[in-house]
Amino acid sequence: MLGDKVLYQAAQLTHAERFAAARRAEGVPCHVVPDTTPKPPRPEQINPLTGQPRKRGRVR
């Protein structure tokens, strides 16, 4: 809580905004903030054909 406001922290901001809008319609003051926790590192992917780790050089 921040003062008299309820804080919602979420990774999916669109979902949290819709949820907060519904709470505001009920008269509950609330505020949405983005999730700032760091994501855990992903395990290395192994190529099933070669047994070697996949290269991570490609940017999507």
PyRosetta script that sets phi, psi and omega in degrees:
from pyrosetta import init, pose_from_sequence

init()
pose = pose_from_sequence("MLGDKVLYQAAQLTHAERFAAARRAEGVPCHVVPDTTPKPPRPEQINPLTGQPRKRGRVR")
pose.set_psi(1, 144.2)
pose.set_omega(1, 177.1)
pose.set_phi(2, -121.9)
pose.set_psi(2, 99.3)
pose.set_omega(2, -173.5)
pose.set_phi(3, 66.6)
pose.set_psi(3, -117.1)
pose.set_omega(3, 177.6)
pose.set_phi(4, -105.7)
pose.set_psi(4, 7.7)
pose.set_omega(4, -180.0)
pose.set_phi(5, -96.3)
pose.set_psi(5, 146.2)
pose.set_omega(5, 174.7)
pose.set_phi(6, -92.7)
pose.set_psi(6, 129.1)
pose.set_omega(6, 179.5)
pose.set_phi(7, -96.9)
pose.set_psi(7, 136.9)
pose.set_omega(7, 173.3)
pose.set_phi(8, -118.3)
pose.set_psi(8, 123.6)
pose.set_omega(8, 178.1)
pose.set_phi(9, -110.0)
pose.set_psi(9, 127.7)
pose.set_omega(9, -174.8)
pose.set_phi(10, -151.1)
pose.set_psi(10, 150.3)
pose.set_omega(10, 175.3)
pose.set_phi(11, -78.8)
pose.set_psi(11, -36.8)
pose.set_omega(11, 177.7)
pose.set_phi(12, -93.7)
pose.set_psi(12, 93.1)
pose.set_omega(12, -174.5)
pose.set_phi(13, -64.5)
pose.set_psi(13, -33.3)
pose.set_omega(13, -178.8)
pose.set_phi(14, -64.4)
pose.set_psi(14, -39.4)
pose.set_omega(14, 178.8)
pose.set_phi(15, -66.7)
pose.set_psi(15, -42.5)
pose.set_omega(15, -178.8)
pose.set_phi(16, -67.1)
pose.set_psi(16, -37.4)
pose.set_omega(16, 178.6)
pose.set_phi(17, -63.8)
pose.set_psi(17, -41.0)
pose.set_omega(17, 178.9)
pose.set_phi(18, -66.5)
pose.set_psi(18, -40.0)
pose.set_omega(18, 178.5)
pose.set_phi(19, -64.5)
pose.set_psi(19, -44.1)
pose.set_omega(19, -179.8)
pose.set_phi(20, -65.8)
pose.set_psi(20, -37.1)
pose.set_omega(20, 178.0)
pose.set_phi(21, -62.9)
pose.set_psi(21, -38.2)
pose.set_omega(21, 178.0)
pose.set_phi(22, -66.5)
pose.set_psi(22, -39.7)
pose.set_omega(22, 178.3)
pose.set_phi(23, -66.8)
pose.set_psi(23, -38.5)
pose.set_omega(23, 178.1)
pose.set_phi(24, -63.7)
pose.set_psi(24, -36.3)
pose.set_omega(24, 178.1)
pose.set_phi(25, -64.6)
pose.set_psi(25, -28.2)
pose.set_omega(25, 176.9)
pose.set_phi(26, -82.8)
pose.set_psi(26, -5.6)
pose.set_omega(26, 179.2)
pose.set_phi(27, 95.3)
pose.set_psi(27, 9.5)
pose.set_omega(27, 179.1)
pose.set_phi(28, -94.2)
pose.set_psi(28, 116.8)
pose.set_omega(28, 178.5)
pose.set_phi(29, -71.3)
pose.set_psi(29, 128.6)
pose.set_omega(29, -178.0)
pose.set_phi(30, -147.4)
pose.set_psi(30, 164.2)
pose.set_omega(30, -177.2)
pose.set_phi(31, -143.9)
pose.set_psi(31, 142.6)
pose.set_omega(31, -178.5)
pose.set_phi(32, -109.2)
pose.set_psi(32, 133.2)
pose.set_omega(32, 175.6)
pose.set_phi(33, -125.5)
pose.set_psi(33, 148.4)
pose.set_omega(33, 179.0)
pose.set_phi(34, -70.4)
pose.set_psi(34, 152.4)
pose.set_omega(34, 177.9)
pose.set_phi(35, -74.3)
pose.set_psi(35, 123.1)
pose.set_omega(35, -176.8)
pose.set_phi(36, -108.2)
pose.set_psi(36, 6.3)
pose.set_omega(36, 179.4)
pose.set_phi(37, -71.6)
pose.set_psi(37, 136.8)
pose.set_omega(37, -179.8)
pose.set_phi(38, -70.1)
pose.set_psi(38, 144.2)
pose.set_omega(38, 178.9)
pose.set_phi(39, -77.5)
pose.set_psi(39, 143.8)
pose.set_omega(39, 178.1)
pose.set_phi(40, -68.8)
pose.set_psi(40, 150.5)
pose.set_omega(40, 179.6)
pose.set_phi(41, -65.8)
pose.set_psi(41, 141.3)
pose.set_omega(41, 179.8)
pose.set_phi(42, -78.1)
pose.set_psi(42, 144.9)
pose.set_omega(42, 176.6)
pose.set_phi(43, -68.3)
pose.set_psi(43, 153.6)
pose.set_omega(43, -179.3)
pose.set_phi(44, -67.0)
pose.set_psi(44, 135.4)
pose.set_omega(44, 179.8)
pose.set_phi(45, -88.0)
pose.set_psi(45, 135.6)
pose.set_omega(45, -179.1)
pose.set_phi(46, -104.4)
pose.set_psi(46, 131.4)
pose.set_omega(46, 175.8)
pose.set_phi(47, -72.0)
pose.set_psi(47, 121.2)
pose.set_omega(47, -176.5)
pose.set_phi(48, -67.8)
pose.set_psi(48, -23.2)
pose.set_omega(48, -179.0)
pose.set_phi(49, -78.5)
pose.set_psi(49, -41.0)
pose.set_omega(49, -175.3)
pose.set_phi(50, -103.6)
pose.set_psi(50, -20.5)
pose.set_omega(50, -176.4)
pose.set_phi(51, 78.6)
pose.set_psi(51, 3.5)
pose.set_omega(51, -179.7)
pose.set_phi(52, -94.8)
pose.set_psi(52, 155.8)
pose.set_omega(52, 176.6)
pose.set_phi(53, -67.2)
pose.set_psi(53, 147.1)
pose.set_omega(53, 177.5)
pose.set_phi(54, -73.3)
pose.set_psi(54, 149.4)
pose.set_omega(54, 178.7)
pose.set_phi(55, -81.3)
pose.set_psi(55, 141.7)
pose.set_omega(55, -177.8)
pose.set_phi(56, -106.6)
pose.set_psi(56, 22.4)
pose.set_omega(56, -176.0)
pose.set_phi(57, -77.1)
pose.set_psi(57, -18.9)
pose.set_omega(57, -176.5)
pose.set_phi(58, -80.3)
pose.set_psi(58, 131.8)
pose.set_omega(58, 178.7)
pose.set_phi(59, -104.3)
pose.set_psi(59, 133.4)
pose.set_omega(59, -179.6)
pose.set_phi(60, -102.5)
pose.dump_pdb("model.pdb")
